[in-house]
Amino acid sequence: MNLTLATAAIAVTLFVAQNPITPPPLPADQQQRLSQLQPDVQVYERFRYWAGFQPPEVQEDALRHYDAYLASQGVAPAERARQIKTIESEGRRLEIERWNRILTAEKPAFNTQPNAFLVEMVKNRKPGAALDVGMGQGRNAIYLARQGWTVTGFDPADKAVAQANAAAAKLGVKLTTVIQGSEDFDFGESRWDLIVLSYVTVRDISDRVVRALKPGGIIVVEAFHRDVTKQRPVGGGVVFDSNELLTLFAGLRVLRYEDADATSDFGGAGSRAVRLCAMKE
């Protein structure tokens, strides 16, 4: 899973005016884990926690609103300035490190098997050139390669990508991997028979994704519905409103769209998920 770095928590579209939400206190176990991290990581993780509860318009201008939130919590101006500067200057590095930790953890807190919706959508489909956006530790890319697809995957989380390459080599399958974020990766034009968008930022790249599909090629998308943010923080880049994916990919023919309570790859049971499989005609 790639949330596309520091902007992952704040990459959203603008809707009606909404007010900032004061999140619940960090649970005690998370407080304990956080206290063991480096100070700059603590700053970033606290910001990320706050941002994950915020509605779209607040996330559009997240740092200004977060500064106001810190002020409301009695944080002194100098300390607020230090924290905002840390988030601005170190956010990209800290986001990469965060996902390296999550994706290469000894006891992963996410589904390490291929995404079930992806498996269903490519069943009996003729293999071709596949692109795995935000490939993480390779769970989807390796599955596709074992089914005969020619797979390219990219992710800025270098340690996760290294783990994917090692696992692929052990299984005797070939992956082409690139350590980049979607803001830098060259999607090309009419290049891919399949593009996988599994719990990654989509809004900023939807036009590039459509151009990159070959005629007859498909996208497979799975992400969180915005309702999930009512229970827990989720990076805004992987949260979508009802039918928003249909709007983002309006130029494609919809083969399947789902919006239902589900067991999510990164949220477990009881997570409302949105899923889309659509084809370029």
N, C-alpha and C positions, 0 to 999 in steps of 0.2 A: 504494500500500500504506500502511494506517494501523495502526500498532501501538498506537494509543490511548494515546500519550504515556508518561509515566514509568512507569505501571503496566504497560506492555506487556511489559517484561522480567520482571515478577513476578506477572502476573495468571494464576493457575492454581488448580486444585482440589486438595484435600488427599487424599492416598492413604496408603500405609503409610509407616512411619518410614524415612527415608533420610538419609544423611550428606552433608555438603557435598563437592563435588568440587573438587580443586585443578586449575584449567585449565592447559593447556600454555602456555608462554611465547608472548607475541605474536610472530607472524612478523616478520622484520626489516623487510619492506616496510611492514607496518602500524605498526611502531614509528616508522619514519621519517615516515610521514604524520601520525601522532599528535603527534609532536614539533613539528610546524608549526602545531598548533591552539592556541587560547587555553587557559590553565590550567584554567578551569572545564570546558571541553569535554573536555580530557584526563581529568579526574577522572570525568566522567560516562561517557565511552567505555570507560574501564577497568572501571568498575562494570558496564556493560552487557555487556562481553566476559565477565567472570566470571559474571554472572547467566545468560547464555545457555547455559552448560554444566550448570546446576544442576537437580537433580530437583525434582519438584513441592513436596514438603514444605519444602525449603530455600527455594525461591522464595516460599513463603507468608510467610516471615519474613526476607526477603532482606537488609534493612539490618543486622539484628543479626548474621546469619551473615557478611555482608561485613566488618563491623567486626572480627569474630573472625579472618577471613582476613587482613585488613590487619595485625592484631597478629601473626599467625603469620609474616608477611613482614618483621617488624621495624619496622613503621611506628610512630612515636612517638604517644602518646595524643593530644597536641594536634593533630597532623596528621590522625590518624584522625577526630577530632571535626570538623575543618574539612571533610574530604571528605564525611562523612556529612551534614553540614549543607548542603553544596552540592547533593548529590543530592536531599535532601528539599525544599529551597527552590527550586532551579532546574531540577529534573528535567523538569517539564512544558515549560518554555520550551526547554530544550536538546533535548528529543525532537522538538519541532516544527521547530526549526532543523535537526536531523539529517535529518529526512525531506524538508525543503525542499531540502537539499543533494543528497540521493540522487535525488529525483524530478525535479529540474530540471538534473541534471548534463549537461554538454556531451556526454559519452560515457557514457550510462546503463549501469549494471551489472545491469540487469534487462530482462525482456522488455517492450518498449514496444508490442507488438501485443496485441490483445484476448486474454483467457484462452481457450485452446483448448477447455476443458471447457465454459465458458459458451457459446461459439459453437455447440458441438454440442447443448447442452441447449435452446437457444432456437430452433434451426433448425426451420422450419415451424410455430412457435408464434405464435399471433395476438398482435401487439404490444398492449401496454396501458401501465399506469403502472409504471415501474421505479425502484427505489431502489438506488443504488450506495453501499454503506457503505465509508468510507475510500477515496474515489474516486481519490486521488492526482492524477496528471497527466492523468487522464481516458481512459485507453486503453479501458476497458470501457464507460464511459458514452457516449463518442463513438461507439463501434461500435453500441451499442444504438440511439442516436438516429438513426444512419444507416439502421437497419433499420426505423424507424418507431415506435419506442417513445417515450413521453413520459417523459423521464429527469430524476430529481432525484439529485444526488450531494452528499455532504458529506465534509469532511476538515478537520482543524485546520491542516494545512500550507497556509498561505495562498498562498505563491508557486507551489506545485504546482497549486492550484485556479485561480489566475490563468492559468497556462499552459494548463490544460484549456479555460478559457473562450476564450482566444485561438485555440486550435486549432479549437474548435467553430465560432467565428465565421468563421474562414478557410474552413472546409468548408461553411458555410451551414446548420449544424444548431443547434438550440436545446437548451441545458442549463439547468436550474435548479440553482444551486449554493449551498451553505451552508458557511461556515467555522466548523465546530463539530466536537467529538468526539462519539462515540456516547453518552458520559455525559450530554450536554446536548441532543442532537437529539431532537425529538419524532417518534417513529415513527408515532404515530397508531394507529387500530384499523381493520381491514378496509380498508386503504387501497391496498395494492400488489398488482399481479399478478406481480411478480418482485422479489425482493430478492437482490442480489449481495453475497456475503461472501468476497471473494478476498484471502487472506492478511491477515486482520484479526482482532482479538480478538472472540471469539464468546461465550465462557462467560457473561460478565456481562449479555449482551443477548438470549440465546436466547428467553426468555419474551416479551420485547417484540417480537422479530422475528415469532414465531408469531402474536401478537395482531394485528400490523400487516398480515399477509397477508390478502388477500381469499380467500373460499372458491374453490378452483380455482387459487389463486396458488402459485408455487413459490419455493423458495430454491435458490440455486446456491452451493455452498461449495467452496473449495479451500484447503488449508493443508499444513503439514509434519506428518509422523509424528514421534513423539518420538525415534525411532531416529536422526534427522538430528543431534541434539544430541551424539551420540557422536563425530561427526567435526568439528563446528564449532558456534560459539555461535549460538543462535536465540532470539529473544524468546519467552518462555513463552506469551504470548497467542495465538500462531499455531502452537503445537505441540500435537498431540493424540495420545492413546493409541489403541491399536487399538479400533475400534468406538465410541469416545467420542462422535463426532458423532451416531451413531445413538441414543445415550442422551439427548444434549442436545435432540434433535428427535424424541423418541419419539412425540409426538402427531401427527406428520405421516406421510403415506404415502410410503414410499421408492420413488422411481422409478429411481435408480441410486446405488450406493455402490461406491467403488473404494479400494483400498489397495495401492499398487504402486510399484516403483521407476519414476521418471519424470524428465523434464526439467521442472524447476520454474521458475516465472516469476521467482523470486527466489533460486534456488539452483543453477540450471543442471542439467546431466545428472547422473544418479546420486543424485538426491534422492528419498527415499521420500515420497510424497505421499498425502494422504487427500482424497477428493472425495465430495460428496453433492449429489444433486438430490432434493428431496422436496416433496410437494404437500399443501396444506391442503384437507381434504375438507369 
